[in-house]
């Protein structure tokens, strides 16, 4: 018996030693590898075995680890970084949008109309023409109407949302199918927009969009899987290796679980479940069950977050403000925006879900919306004695300077989208906010200077571009790719390339308690990394937007190559 045990021990020891010297499966060398640990943490090479990074260092010492079957990539000095973590995204909606009218690339009204008409002509059998992406700046009033969109007065329903998903245009046929007319009243969160004579313009805001949207035929589960496959390919080409959904249902989670089971998942997915005051208690119980059953051990899937939406958007005057909008009379019903919750109901839900171990995201765009979220988070963490939960406030497009220090003090994370502040798209936004509040617009640097932990994302498809590189360009320059405006838009809120890259890599991992497994390039971390065409740390900052992802590696496997 003792001899058998001794032989087993020797065998195990031999196996462990053999594993310890097992060569890498992939080596990237002759590179400039930014490990992410500090602003100047660069090495020349990185060794990967299967799904993990096993070593970093100079090219000579890393190449010495290679075996006969190790794949070697000579990068010719190219920059390597951790893959991008898009920490606020609506991935299913964005992916399905790739099969619909897609206007995020349209730079003006004419381009948007031409793209829509082209889609209609190329899809004669589509029952509904749906899509997304028009900008408020395309229209003099900030919103489309039947006059500006008269070329879409066709015998098929057209329902196209704004780039941010908070407003939509429905053509006369779509309004007819929905049974909406001049007598229709809406008293919920949002608005059926009418002209001065009381006639419908076709524009709908916030929840009023559902009056038409509910008539759009639903996609099947297989349709959604096919859409997600397109989305995964697109994300890989942009270097996105992790995403955190910013809304969703159990169905979203099941779709990603199916892709994972099929071996098709090429990015790491974190689910967030949407909750409102109307969410029944048994649904909250179901979300708790899903959180616990998915757990946090699987590096590909997690389901431990809840998403609230406390207000709307600045452009639609539905973002909740501390002082009236500058472009509305103070007597206007939307002069102070709108709240999507009662304060009591929101605080009650925050306290309950905080106590149940969820990470919380809350959409808050207006300065009052931001304040109410901070109030609720602080109150819940105090009463539950639950510090260190890394709850997040999403968007924070405008903020009272008094509230900026509260993030670091309470350990609450500002989660923001630099692409939303791209100059040239903010005309309607700026007019509504007004000169007095403008210095606190998308206040990334002010938050960093106050020691807040800044997290970046795209909000896709509620954005003009999902591309992290373009968002990073905006964060560093506060000027659009054309160089407008020359002095920068609210230039005092520019941040360094290091802070922008950190917010789009490591901080996404930090926000989901995964900073010990991804977001850095060091031994023991998941091998999720990208190769860039140019060195974003040294090139002319105004050329950042031109940088391309040449290679994307997830779990130690090359999933995208530009060649």
C-alpha positions as CSV (number, residue, x, y, z in Angstrom):
1,X,0.0,0.0,0.0
2,X,2.8,2.4,1.0
3,X,4.6,1.6,-2.2
4,X,1.5,2.3,-4.3
5,X,1.0,5.7,-2.6
6,X,4.7,6.5,-3.1
7,X,4.4,5.7,-6.8
8,X,1.2,7.9,-7.1
9,X,3.0,10.8,-5.3
10,X,6.0,10.5,-7.7
11,X,3.7,10.4,-10.7
12,X,1.9,13.5,-9.6
13,X,5.2,15.3,-8.9
14,X,6.5,14.3,-12.3
15,X,3.3,15.6,-14.0
16,X,3.4,18.9,-12.2
17,X,7.1,19.4,-13.1
18,X,6.3,18.5,-16.7
19,X,3.4,21.1,-16.7
20,X,5.7,23.7,-15.2
21,X,8.1,23.5,-18.1
22,X,5.4,23.1,-20.8
23,X,6.3,25.6,-23.5
24,X,4.0,28.5,-24.5
25,X,1.4,28.0,-27.2
26,X,1.9,31.6,-28.4
27,X,4.6,34.2,-28.2
28,X,4.3,37.8,-29.3
29,X,7.8,39.4,-29.5
30,X,9.7,42.4,-31.0
31,X,6.7,44.5,-29.7
32,X,5.9,47.3,-27.4
33,X,3.7,45.7,-24.8
34,X,1.8,48.0,-22.5
35,X,1.1,45.9,-19.4
36,X,-1.3,48.5,-18.1
37,X,0.2,48.5,-14.6
38,X,1.4,52.1,-14.9
39,X,1.8,54.8,-17.5
40,X,5.3,53.6,-18.4
41,X,5.0,49.9,-17.9
42,X,6.2,48.5,-21.2
43,X,8.0,45.2,-22.1
44,X,9.0,43.7,-25.5
45,X,7.4,40.3,-25.5
46,X,4.6,38.2,-23.9
47,X,4.2,34.4,-23.6
48,X,0.9,32.7,-23.6
49,X,0.0,29.1,-22.7
50,X,-3.5,28.2,-23.7
51,X,-5.8,30.8,-22.1
52,X,-3.3,32.5,-19.8
53,X,-0.4,34.8,-19.9
54,X,2.6,33.0,-18.4
55,X,5.4,35.6,-18.7
56,X,6.4,39.0,-20.0
57,X,9.8,40.5,-20.6
58,X,12.4,41.2,-23.3
59,X,12.2,39.3,-26.5
60,X,15.3,37.2,-25.9
61,X,14.2,35.8,-22.6
62,X,10.6,35.2,-23.7
63,X,11.7,33.5,-27.0
64,X,13.9,31.2,-24.9
65,X,10.7,29.7,-23.5
66,X,9.5,28.6,-27.0
67,X,8.9,25.0,-27.9
68,X,8.7,23.2,-31.2
69,X,5.0,23.9,-31.5
70,X,4.9,27.4,-30.1
71,X,3.4,29.9,-32.5
72,X,5.7,33.0,-32.9
73,X,4.4,36.4,-33.9
74,X,7.1,39.0,-34.8
75,X,5.2,42.3,-34.4
76,X,7.9,44.6,-35.8
77,X,7.6,47.1,-32.9
78,X,3.7,47.3,-32.9
79,X,1.9,48.3,-29.7
80,X,0.1,45.5,-27.8
81,X,-2.4,46.3,-25.0
82,X,-5.1,44.5,-23.1
83,X,-8.3,44.1,-25.0
84,X,-11.0,46.8,-24.7
85,X,-13.7,46.2,-22.1
86,X,-16.9,48.0,-23.2
87,X,-18.5,48.4,-19.8
88,X,-21.8,49.9,-20.9
89,X,-23.3,48.3,-24.0
90,X,-26.6,47.0,-25.3
91,X,-25.0,44.2,-27.3
92,X,-28.1,42.4,-28.5
93,X,-29.8,45.6,-29.7
94,X,-26.6,46.7,-31.4
95,X,-26.1,43.4,-33.1
96,X,-29.7,43.2,-34.4
97,X,-29.2,46.8,-35.6
98,X,-26.6,45.4,-38.1
99,X,-29.5,43.7,-39.9
100,X,-31.6,47.0,-39.9
101,X,-31.3,50.6,-41.1
102,X,-28.0,51.6,-39.5
103,X,-27.3,55.4,-39.5
104,X,-24.5,55.8,-37.0
105,X,-22.1,56.5,-39.8
106,X,-24.3,59.2,-41.3
107,X,-22.8,62.6,-40.9
108,X,-25.8,64.7,-41.9
109,X,-29.5,64.5,-42.7
110,X,-29.0,63.8,-46.4
111,X,-26.8,60.9,-45.7
112,X,-29.3,59.4,-43.2
113,X,-32.2,59.7,-45.7
114,X,-30.2,58.2,-48.5
115,X,-29.1,55.3,-46.4
116,X,-32.7,54.7,-45.3
117,X,-34.1,54.8,-48.8
118,X,-31.3,52.5,-50.0
119,X,-32.2,50.0,-47.3
120,X,-35.9,50.2,-48.2
121,X,-35.1,49.5,-51.9
122,X,-32.9,46.6,-51.0
123,X,-35.4,45.0,-48.7
124,X,-38.7,44.9,-50.6
125,X,-40.1,42.0,-48.5
126,X,-39.5,43.5,-45.0
127,X,-42.9,44.1,-43.3
128,X,-41.5,46.9,-41.1
129,X,-38.5,49.2,-41.8
130,X,-36.7,49.6,-38.5
131,X,-33.4,51.0,-37.5
132,X,-31.4,53.4,-35.5
133,X,-28.9,56.2,-35.6
134,X,-30.2,59.6,-36.6
135,X,-28.8,62.5,-34.7
136,X,-30.7,65.4,-33.1
137,X,-28.4,67.9,-34.9
138,X,-29.8,66.7,-38.3
139,X,-33.0,68.7,-37.6
140,X,-33.5,72.4,-36.9
141,X,-35.9,71.7,-34.0
142,X,-33.8,68.9,-32.7
143,X,-36.4,66.3,-33.8
144,X,-37.7,64.9,-37.1
145,X,-41.3,65.4,-38.2
146,X,-43.5,64.4,-41.1
147,X,-42.3,67.4,-43.2
148,X,-38.6,66.7,-42.9
149,X,-39.2,63.0,-43.3
150,X,-41.9,63.1,-46.0
151,X,-39.8,60.9,-48.4
152,X,-40.6,58.1,-45.9
153,X,-44.4,58.5,-46.2
154,X,-44.7,55.1,-47.9
155,X,-47.1,52.3,-47.6
156,X,-44.9,50.4,-45.2
157,X,-44.4,51.3,-41.5
158,X,-41.1,53.0,-40.8
159,X,-39.9,53.2,-37.2
160,X,-36.3,54.5,-36.7
161,X,-34.8,55.5,-33.4
162,X,-32.3,58.2,-32.6
163,X,-28.7,57.2,-32.1
164,X,-29.2,57.3,-28.3
165,X,-32.4,55.2,-28.4
166,X,-34.4,57.8,-26.4
167,X,-36.4,59.2,-29.2
168,X,-37.8,57.8,-32.5
169,X,-39.6,58.7,-35.7
170,X,-42.7,56.8,-36.9
171,X,-44.0,57.5,-40.3
172,X,-47.8,58.0,-40.9
173,X,-48.2,54.3,-41.7
174,X,-46.6,53.2,-38.5
175,X,-48.8,55.7,-36.5
176,X,-51.9,54.4,-38.3
177,X,-51.0,50.7,-37.4
178,X,-50.5,51.8,-33.8
179,X,-53.8,53.6,-33.7
180,X,-52.3,57.0,-32.7
181,X,-53.9,60.2,-33.7
182,X,-54.4,63.8,-32.5
183,X,-56.7,62.6,-29.7
184,X,-54.2,60.2,-28.3
185,X,-52.8,61.3,-24.9
186,X,-49.7,60.0,-23.1
187,X,-49.0,60.7,-19.5
188,X,-46.1,58.4,-18.8
189,X,-42.3,58.9,-19.0
190,X,-41.8,60.6,-22.3
191,X,-44.0,62.4,-24.9
192,X,-46.0,62.0,-28.1
193,X,-44.7,65.1,-29.9
194,X,-47.3,67.3,-31.5
195,X,-47.1,70.5,-33.4
196,X,-48.7,73.8,-32.4
197,X,-52.0,72.8,-34.0
198,X,-52.1,69.5,-32.1
199,X,-51.2,67.2,-35.0
200,X,-48.7,64.3,-34.5
201,X,-45.3,65.0,-35.9
202,X,-44.2,61.4,-35.8
203,X,-41.6,62.0,-33.1
204,X,-41.9,60.0,-29.9
205,X,-39.8,60.3,-26.7
206,X,-38.8,57.7,-24.1
207,X,-41.6,55.3,-23.1
208,X,-44.0,56.7,-25.7
209,X,-41.9,54.9,-28.3
210,X,-43.5,51.7,-27.0
211,X,-46.9,52.7,-28.4
212,X,-45.5,52.0,-31.8
213,X,-42.7,49.6,-31.0
214,X,-45.0,47.0,-29.6
215,X,-46.4,46.4,-33.1
216,X,-43.0,45.7,-34.6
217,X,-42.7,41.9,-35.2
218,X,-40.5,40.2,-32.7
219,X,-37.3,38.4,-33.7
220,X,-37.0,34.7,-32.9
221,X,-34.4,33.2,-30.7
222,X,-32.5,32.0,-33.8
223,X,-32.8,35.4,-35.4
224,X,-31.2,36.9,-32.3
225,X,-28.4,34.3,-32.3
226,X,-27.6,35.1,-35.9
227,X,-27.6,38.8,-35.1
228,X,-25.2,38.2,-32.1
229,X,-22.9,36.3,-34.4
230,X,-22.6,39.3,-36.6
231,X,-22.1,41.5,-33.5
232,X,-19.3,39.2,-32.2
233,X,-17.4,39.5,-35.5
234,X,-17.8,43.2,-35.5
235,X,-16.6,43.6,-31.9
236,X,-13.6,41.4,-32.6
237,X,-12.5,43.7,-35.4
238,X,-12.5,46.6,-33.0
239,X,-10.5,44.9,-30.3
240,X,-13.4,44.4,-27.8
241,X,-12.8,41.4,-25.7
242,X,-15.2,42.0,-22.8
243,X,-18.6,43.6,-22.6
244,X,-20.9,44.5,-19.7
245,X,-24.6,44.7,-20.8
246,X,-26.3,47.8,-19.5
247,X,-29.8,46.4,-19.7
248,X,-31.5,43.2,-20.5
249,X,-33.6,40.2,-19.5
250,X,-33.1,36.5,-18.9
251,X,-33.4,36.0,-22.6
252,X,-30.3,38.0,-23.2
253,X,-28.4,35.8,-20.8
254,X,-29.7,32.6,-22.4
255,X,-28.5,33.7,-25.8
256,X,-25.0,34.2,-24.6
257,X,-25.1,31.0,-22.6
258,X,-26.1,29.2,-25.9
259,X,-23.2,30.8,-27.8
260,X,-20.9,29.8,-25.0
261,X,-22.1,26.2,-25.0
262,X,-21.6,26.1,-28.8
263,X,-18.1,27.4,-28.4
264,X,-19.0,30.5,-30.4
265,X,-18.5,33.1,-27.8
266,X,-15.5,35.4,-28.6
267,X,-15.9,38.0,-25.8
268,X,-16.6,37.8,-22.1
269,X,-20.1,38.8,-21.2
270,X,-21.6,40.3,-18.0
271,X,-25.4,40.5,-17.9
272,X,-27.4,43.3,-16.2
273,X,-31.1,42.9,-15.6
274,X,-33.4,45.9,-16.2
275,X,-35.6,46.9,-13.2
276,X,-38.3,49.5,-12.8
277,X,-40.8,50.3,-10.0
278,X,-43.3,48.0,-11.9
279,X,-40.9,44.9,-11.7
280,X,-42.8,42.3,-9.6
281,X,-41.2,40.8,-6.6
282,X,-41.1,37.3,-8.2
283,X,-39.1,38.7,-11.1
284,X,-36.6,40.1,-8.6
285,X,-36.4,36.7,-7.0
286,X,-35.7,35.2,-10.4
287,X,-32.8,37.7,-11.0
288,X,-31.4,36.6,-7.6
289,X,-31.6,33.0,-8.7
290,X,-29.8,33.7,-12.0
291,X,-27.1,35.7,-10.2
292,X,-26.4,32.8,-7.8
293,X,-26.7,30.0,-10.4
294,X,-24.3,31.7,-12.9
295,X,-21.9,32.7,-10.2
296,X,-18.5,34.4,-10.9
297,X,-16.2,31.4,-11.5
298,X,-16.8,31.2,-15.2
299,X,-14.6,33.9,-16.8
300,X,-16.9,34.0,-19.8
301,X,-20.3,34.7,-18.2
302,X,-21.6,36.5,-15.1
303,X,-25.0,37.9,-14.1
304,X,-24.6,39.9,-11.0
305,X,-25.8,43.4,-12.0
306,X,-29.0,45.4,-12.1
307,X,-29.8,48.4,-14.4
308,X,-32.1,51.3,-13.5
309,X,-32.9,54.3,-15.6
310,X,-33.7,57.3,-13.4
311,X,-34.1,59.9,-16.1
312,X,-33.9,60.5,-19.8
313,X,-31.6,62.6,-22.1
314,X,-30.7,66.2,-22.4
315,X,-31.7,66.5,-26.1
316,X,-35.2,65.4,-25.4
317,X,-35.5,67.5,-22.2
318,X,-36.1,64.3,-20.2
319,X,-32.8,64.3,-18.3
320,X,-33.7,65.4,-14.7
321,X,-32.1,68.8,-13.9
322,X,-31.5,70.9,-10.8
323,X,-32.4,74.1,-12.7
324,X,-34.5,74.6,-15.8
325,X,-33.3,73.9,-19.3
326,X,-31.9,77.0,-20.9
327,X,-33.9,76.6,-24.1
328,X,-37.3,76.1,-22.5
329,X,-39.6,78.5,-20.7
330,X,-39.7,77.8,-17.0
331,X,-43.5,77.1,-17.3
332,X,-42.9,74.2,-19.8
333,X,-43.8,70.8,-18.3
334,X,-40.3,69.5,-19.2
335,X,-38.4,72.6,-17.9
336,X,-36.8,70.4,-15.2
337,X,-36.8,67.2,-17.2
338,X,-38.4,64.0,-15.8
339,X,-37.7,61.3,-13.3
340,X,-38.5,57.7,-14.3
341,X,-39.0,56.7,-10.7
342,X,-40.5,58.1,-7.5
343,X,-37.6,58.8,-5.2
344,X,-39.0,56.6,-2.5
345,X,-39.5,53.7,-4.9
346,X,-36.0,54.0,-6.3
347,X,-34.4,54.2,-2.9
348,X,-36.3,51.2,-1.7
349,X,-35.2,49.1,-4.7
350,X,-31.6,50.2,-4.4
351,X,-31.5,49.2,-0.8
352,X,-33.1,45.8,-1.4
353,X,-30.9,44.9,-4.4
354,X,-27.7,46.2,-2.7
355,X,-28.5,44.0,0.3
356,X,-28.9,41.0,-2.1
357,X,-25.4,41.4,-3.5
358,X,-26.0,42.9,-6.9
359,X,-23.8,45.5,-8.5
360,X,-26.0,48.4,-9.5
361,X,-25.9,50.6,-12.6
362,X,-28.2,53.6,-12.9
363,X,-28.6,55.7,-16.0
364,X,-28.4,59.3,-14.9
365,X,-27.7,62.1,-17.4
366,X,-29.1,65.3,-15.8
367,X,-27.4,66.8,-12.8
368,X,-30.5,66.1,-10.6
369,X,-30.6,62.5,-11.8
370,X,-26.9,62.1,-10.8
371,X,-27.6,63.6,-7.4
372,X,-30.6,61.3,-6.7
373,X,-28.5,58.2,-7.6
374,X,-25.7,59.2,-5.3
375,X,-28.2,59.9,-2.5
376,X,-29.8,56.5,-3.0
377,X,-26.5,54.6,-3.2
378,X,-25.0,56.3,-0.1
379,X,-28.2,55.7,1.9
380,X,-28.4,52.0,1.0
381,X,-24.7,51.3,1.7
382,X,-25.0,53.1,5.0
383,X,-28.1,51.3,6.1
384,X,-27.0,47.9,4.8
385,X,-23.4,48.4,6.0
386,X,-22.3,47.3,2.6
387,X,-19.3,49.4,1.5
388,X,-17.1,48.5,-1.4
389,X,-19.9,47.4,-3.7
390,X,-18.6,49.4,-6.8
391,X,-22.0,50.6,-7.8
392,X,-22.0,52.8,-10.9
393,X,-23.6,55.9,-12.2
394,X,-24.0,55.7,-15.9
395,X,-23.4,58.6,-18.4
396,X,-23.2,61.7,-16.0
397,X,-23.4,64.1,-18.9
398,X,-23.8,67.1,-16.6
399,X,-23.1,67.3,-12.9
400,X,-23.2,69.8,-10.0
401,X,-19.6,70.5,-8.9
402,X,-20.8,69.8,-5.3
403,X,-21.4,66.2,-6.3
404,X,-18.0,65.4,-7.9
405,X,-16.1,64.6,-4.7
406,X,-18.9,62.2,-3.6
407,X,-17.8,59.4,-6.0
408,X,-14.4,58.7,-4.5
409,X,-15.7,59.2,-0.9
410,X,-18.4,56.6,-1.3
411,X,-16.5,54.3,-3.7
412,X,-19.1,54.8,-6.4
413,X,-17.8,54.6,-10.0
414,X,-18.5,57.1,-12.7
415,X,-19.2,55.1,-15.9
416,X,-19.1,57.3,-19.0
417,X,-19.0,57.3,-22.8
418,X,-16.6,59.8,-24.4
419,X,-18.1,59.2,-27.8
420,X,-21.3,61.0,-26.6
421,X,-19.2,64.2,-26.2
422,X,-17.8,64.2,-29.7
423,X,-17.8,67.8,-30.9
424,X,-20.2,68.4,-33.8
425,X,-22.8,66.2,-32.2
426,X,-23.4,68.3,-29.1
427,X,-25.1,71.5,-30.6
428,X,-28.6,70.6,-29.5
429,X,-27.2,69.3,-26.2
430,X,-25.3,72.5,-25.4
431,X,-28.2,74.7,-26.2
432,X,-30.4,72.8,-23.7
433,X,-27.8,72.8,-21.0
434,X,-26.8,76.5,-21.3
435,X,-23.6,78.4,-20.8
436,X,-23.7,78.3,-17.0
437,X,-23.6,74.5,-16.8
438,X,-21.4,73.9,-19.8
439,X,-18.1,73.8,-17.8
440,X,-19.4,70.6,-16.1
441,X,-20.1,68.8,-19.3
442,X,-18.8,65.2,-19.4
443,X,-16.4,66.1,-16.6
444,X,-13.9,63.3,-16.9
445,X,-10.9,65.2,-15.7
446,X,-12.7,66.8,-12.8
447,X,-13.8,63.4,-11.6
448,X,-10.3,61.9,-12.0
449,X,-8.8,64.9,-10.2
450,X,-11.2,64.1,-7.3
451,X,-9.8,60.5,-7.2
452,X,-12.9,58.9,-8.8
453,X,-12.4,55.6,-10.6
454,X,-13.4,56.4,-14.1
455,X,-14.9,53.6,-16.4
456,X,-15.4,54.0,-20.1
457,X,-17.7,52.4,-22.7
458,X,-19.6,53.1,-25.9
459,X,-23.4,52.6,-25.0
460,X,-23.7,50.9,-28.4
461,X,-26.0,51.1,-30.3
462,X,-26.9,54.4,-28.5
463,X,-23.9,56.1,-30.0
464,X,-22.5,57.4,-33.2
465,X,-19.7,54.8,-33.1
466,X,-18.9,51.7,-31.0
467,X,-15.2,51.9,-31.9
468,X,-13.2,52.3,-28.6
469,X,-10.4,54.1,-30.5
470,X,-12.7,56.8,-31.6
471,X,-14.0,57.2,-28.0
472,X,-10.4,57.4,-26.8
473,X,-9.7,60.1,-29.4
474,X,-12.6,62.2,-28.1
475,X,-11.5,61.7,-24.4
476,X,-7.9,62.9,-25.2
477,X,-8.7,65.7,-27.6
478,X,-12.3,66.9,-27.0
479,X,-12.1,67.6,-30.8
480,X,-13.7,65.4,-33.5
481,X,-11.7,63.6,-36.2
482,X,-12.0,66.6,-38.4
483,X,-10.3,68.8,-35.8
484,X,-13.4,70.7,-34.7
485,X,-13.4,72.8,-32.7
486,X,-9.7,73.9,-32.9
487,X,-9.6,74.9,-29.2
488,X,-11.4,71.8,-28.1
489,X,-15.0,71.5,-26.6
490,X,-14.8,72.3,-22.9
491,X,-11.1,71.6,-23.2
492,X,-10.4,71.6,-19.5
493,X,-12.0,68.2,-19.3
494,X,-9.5,66.5,-21.6
495,X,-7.6,63.5,-20.1
496,X,-4.3,61.8,-20.8
497,X,-4.0,58.9,-23.2
498,X,-3.0,56.8,-20.2
499,X,-6.1,57.6,-18.3
500,X,-8.3,57.0,-21.4
501,X,-6.7,53.6,-22.1
502,X,-7.0,52.6,-18.4
503,X,-10.7,53.5,-18.3
504,X,-11.3,51.4,-21.4
505,X,-9.3,48.3,-20.2
506,X,-8.4,47.8,-16.5
507,X,-11.2,49.9,-15.0
508,X,-13.9,47.9,-16.8
509,X,-12.5,44.8,-15.1
510,X,-12.2,46.6,-11.8
511,X,-15.9,47.6,-12.0
512,X,-17.0,44.0,-12.2
513,X,-14.5,42.7,-9.5
514,X,-12.4,41.0,-12.2
515,X,-9.2,43.1,-11.8
516,X,-7.3,40.0,-10.7
517,X,-7.9,38.1,-13.9
518,X,-8.1,40.6,-16.8
519,X,-7.5,44.2,-17.9
520,X,-3.7,43.9,-17.4
521,X,-1.0,42.0,-19.4
522,X,0.9,40.1,-16.7
523,X,1.5,36.5,-15.6
524,X,-1.6,34.7,-14.4
525,X,-4.0,36.9,-16.3
526,X,-6.3,35.9,-19.1
527,X,-4.8,36.2,-22.5
528,X,-7.1,38.9,-23.9
529,X,-5.1,41.4,-25.9
530,X,-4.9,43.4,-29.1
531,X,-2.3,44.6,-31.5
532,X,-2.7,48.2,-32.8
533,X,-1.5,49.7,-36.1
534,X,0.1,52.7,-34.3
535,X,1.4,53.6,-30.9
536,X,-1.4,55.7,-29.3
537,X,1.0,56.7,-26.5
538,X,3.4,58.6,-28.8
539,X,1.6,59.6,-32.0
540,X,0.0,63.0,-32.6
541,X,-3.1,62.9,-30.4
542,X,-5.2,64.2,-33.3
543,X,-4.3,61.0,-35.2
544,X,-5.6,58.6,-32.6
545,X,-8.8,58.1,-34.5
546,X,-6.9,56.7,-37.4
547,X,-5.4,53.8,-35.4
548,X,-6.7,50.4,-36.3
549,X,-6.8,47.1,-34.5
550,X,-4.7,44.6,-36.5
551,X,-5.1,41.5,-34.3
552,X,-7.5,40.5,-31.5
553,X,-6.6,37.6,-29.2
554,X,-9.2,36.2,-26.7
555,X,-8.4,33.3,-24.3
556,X,-5.1,32.9,-26.1
557,X,-6.6,32.4,-29.5
558,X,-6.4,34.8,-32.5
559,X,-10.1,35.6,-33.3
560,X,-9.4,38.5,-35.6
561,X,-6.6,39.4,-38.0
562,X,-6.6,42.4,-40.3
563,X,-4.5,40.5,-42.9
